[in-house]
Amino acid sequence: MLVVTHEIGFAKEVADRVVFMDDGQVLESGTPREVLDSPANPRTRAFLSRFL
């Protein structure tokens, strides 16, 4: 199942895999821990800093 959300806590809790997209491009993908806890891309970090 594919779910698109800005609810980061929900995604972190239920997802097996997270994909972060910006302007139609995949910037990061991986486990919730990889992408949401330790994002490698500066754009991902900036986005998540507003929610976490």
Secondary structure, 3 states (H helix, E strand, C coil): CCCCCCCHHHHHHHCCCEEEEECCEEEEEECHHHHHHCCCCHHHHHHHHCCC
